[in-house]
Amino acid sequence: MVQKYLRFPQARELFEMANEILDYNLLNLCLHGPQEKLDQTRFNQPATVVSSLAALEQLREERPRVFETCKAVAGYSVGELTALIFSGALSFENGIRLVSVRGAAMQYASDKCPQGMLSVHCTPQASLLQACKDAEKWAQDCGVEMPVCQVAVYLYTQSKILAGNTQALQYIEENAKKYGLSKLTRLPVSGAFHSKLMKPALKSFEKMLHTLEFDDFRCHVYSNYKAYPYGNTALIRKYLLKQIMSSVKWEQCMQMLYNRPMGTAFPRTFDVGSGGRMSTILKLINLKAHEHCITV
């Protein structure tokens, strides 16, 4: 997907800088794969952040005033690092170093045991928490010492993403109807991101966080962990660390972002670097906000 951004010199320059920091050719990996390598979170996370920043260069070229007038920004999961870089709180160089450590640390945690993520659709009668509790018990009976099954992402009202041990997710798949769940889809990831199974990732990520300095925000940045804006830069270390093991409150972020008195106009929104996926999700959360959303 990055090919279309490479006509902008600044976007290509971002990849060249990232290549030097990462000590491997990220652009070549994005363009030519192999897909199996790109799917590994240690490579996928830097690729996602730099690709999104490249998309921002298109926005800067075509709509320069957006950068001057932007009031708030939110990034989905690792996209929160992109948002922090955009806000000026985190430099590009430090952001790439941080996402490299984050990706490698989460890969390390992912390799500890068989785990994954599962997208589910919840009917009004769904018993999701009970399903997770029963799935953990089932996994324990299967020999998993400390099983995990929890909501990793609150996507929109009917849709959640679960993360946990493979055995627990298998239980959910086989008993979905009983708990009012449908449209189950395994995500093509090897890790139970944003769950307790990511605990082994914390040490190295925290160590890296404490080597960084942050600058003032030039716009509000919404935290996945808290679902409201960072109050000050001192919270970046705390919230980014918490985000690795905590649910991504995406629906709540969008509700907070677009909550306004009746009759108040909605702002222009730009879906940057997701290929329109975040715009589609916004439509399911707030239709009026979506009407003013432009995909870049």
N, C-alpha and C positions, 0 to 999 in steps of 0.2 A: 504493500500500500504506500510505501514511502516514495516510490518512483515519481509520483505526480508532484511532490514537493521539491524535487531536486532541481527544478528549473529556477528556483530562488537561491541565489548565491549564499545567502546567510544560512539557509537550511543545510546546504552541503557543507558549509564551514562547521556547523554544529557537529555533524558526524565526524569530520576530520579531527576536531578537538576531542570528541568522545573516544575515538580510536586511540589517541595518544594516552588518555587517562586510563582507559580500560586495558590497554596493551593487547588488543586484538581488533580485527576489522569488523566493527559492528555493522557498517553499511553493507559490506559484502554479505554478511550473514542475513541481514534483512532482505536483500535483493535476491539472493541465490540459495539461502538455506544452508544445510538441509533442514527441513521442517522439524525433524526429531530433535535437533539441537536447539532450534529456535523455541520449541515448546518447553524446554527446560527453564524453570523460573529464574535461574541464575543468569541466563541470557535474555529471557523474555522481558524481565523487568527493565533493564537498561534500554532494550529495544523499544519498549512501550513509551518510556519517558522521552527519549530523544525523538521518536517519531511524532509524538504529540507536540514537542517544542518546534519541530520542523513544520508542522501544520500551522502553528502560531505565526511562523514567518510568512506564510501565505496571507494570513489575516493581517499581519503588520503591513504587508505590501499593498493589499487591496483596500484595507480600511484602517489607515493609520490612527484615526481618532479614537478607535476602540481602545487602544492601549492607554490613551490619555484619559478617557472618561470611564473606564471600567470601575465599577463599584464593588463587585464581589466575584469570587471564583471558587469552584469546588472541583475536586478531582476524585475519581472513583478508585478506591484501593491505592495501588501504587501511583495512580494519577494525582494523589494528594502531594507527592513530591514535585510533580510538574506544576501544580498550582502554587506551591511555595516558591519555586524558581520564578514563575511568572510574576508573583507578587513582589519580588525583590528581596524577600526575607532570606532566601537561600541562593547563593551564587550558583551559576551553571556548573563550575568545576566541582564545588563541594557537593552539589546535588548528584552529579554523576558518580562521585566517589561513594556517596551514601547509598545510592540505589544499587551499586555494584556489591557492596557489603550486604545490603538487605537481601538481594537476590541469592547470593551465595549462602547466607545464613538460613534462609527459608528452604533452600535446596537441601542443606544439611539436615534440617528438621524433617523434611519430607522423606528423606532416605532412612529414617530411624525405624519406620514400620509401615506396612501397607495402609494407605489412607487416600482420601479423595474428597470430592465435592459433588453435590447432587442438587439440581434445580427442581423445585416442586411447586405445583400450583395448589393453592389452598381454597377449598370450598368454604362457604360461610360456616359450616358445621365442623371444620377441621380441628383436630386435636393434635397440634404440632408438638407442643411441649411433652405431652404424654407419649407421642410416637418416639421422640428422641430419648426419653427416659427408658422406654421399653426396649429400644434398639441398643442402648448401652448395656442393659441387663442381659440381652441376648448375646451380645459380643463378649461379655464377661463369662457367660456360660460356655462360650466357644473357646475360652482360654486366654482372652485378651486381659491383661493384668489391670490396666486403668483405662477402660474404654471411654471414648469421647464421641458424642453426637450432639451438635448444637447448631443454632442458626448463625451462619457466618455472614450473610448479607440480607438486609431488609431491602429488597429491590423495589417493589411496589406492593400495594395492599394484598393482592392475591398471590404474589410470587415471592418466594424466599429461596435462598441457597443454603443448603446444609453442608456441614463439614464434619468429618470424623473418620474413625477406623473403617476400613473396607467392609468388615463384618457387620458393623452397625448400619452402614448405608445399604448393604444387601438386604438387611432385615426390613428397612423402610421400603425398598423396592418391592419386596415380596408381600408386604402387608399394607400397601398404600391405601387401598380402598377402605380398609377397616378404620383408618384415621382421617378419612375425608381428603385424601391427597390424590392428585392426578397430574398428568403431563410431566412425568418424571424424566429427567435427562442428566446423565453423568457428564460432568464437565471434563474436557480433555486436559486435565491437570493431574499431577501425581501427589500434590500436597493438600492437606486440610487447612488451607489458609484461613486466617482470622478465627482460629480455634485454639484450644489449650494444647493441641499437638504441636503448635509452633513454639512452645516454651524453649526448646533447645536453640532457637534462633536469637533469643534475646541478648545473650551475653556479648557477642561480637558486635551486634547492632548498637547496643547501648554504649559500648566502648567507643565506637566510631562517632556516635552522636555527641559525646562529650569532648571530642577534638574540634568541633565546629563552632564557628561564631555566626550569629544571625544579625541581619540588618532590619530596619523598620519596614513594616508592611506598607505598600502603597495602595492596597485595596484589602477588603476583608477576605480572609481565607476560611472556608468552612471545614471543620474537623469531622472526619468520618467517625471518630470515637465519640465525640460529644454532640454532634449534629448542630452545633452553632459555631460562630466564628472564634478564632483564636483571640483571646483578650490581649495577649502580649507575646513577644517572641520567646520569653522564658518558658512558655508552655509547649513550645515545639518539641523539645526533647521528651517531655512527659507524654504528650499525646501521640507522637509517632511511635514511641515504644509500646504504649498501650494498644495502638491500632493493630499491631501484628497478631495479638491473641484475642482481640475483641471484635464484635460484630461491626460490619460496615453499615452504618445507619443512613443509607442513601435516600430512602423515601423520606425520612425525617429531615435530612438536610434540604431536600427539595421543598418540603412543606415550609420549613423555616425561611428559606430563601425567598419564596414567593408569597408568603403570608402578607396580606395588605388589606386595608379597609375597602369595603365595597365601593366600586366606582373609580378606584385608583388604577391608573394605567399600568400595564405590565411592561417591564423593560425588554429590550432586545437581548436575546440570549444566543450565544454561539456554542455549538457542539463541536469541539475541536479534537480531531484525531481519533474518534471512535467509529468512524464510518457510518454515522447516523444512529448507532445503537442507543446512545444516551438520550438522543432526541426522541426516539421511540418510547423509551421508558418514561421520559418527562410527560409525554402525551397521556400515559396511563396514570400519572400522578396528578397533573394539573394541565388540563386541556387548554385553558386560556393562556397560560405561560407558554405552552408549546406552539401556539399560533404565532408567537413572536420569536421562534427559535430558528436559527440559520445553521445549517451543517457545513462545516469547512473540511 
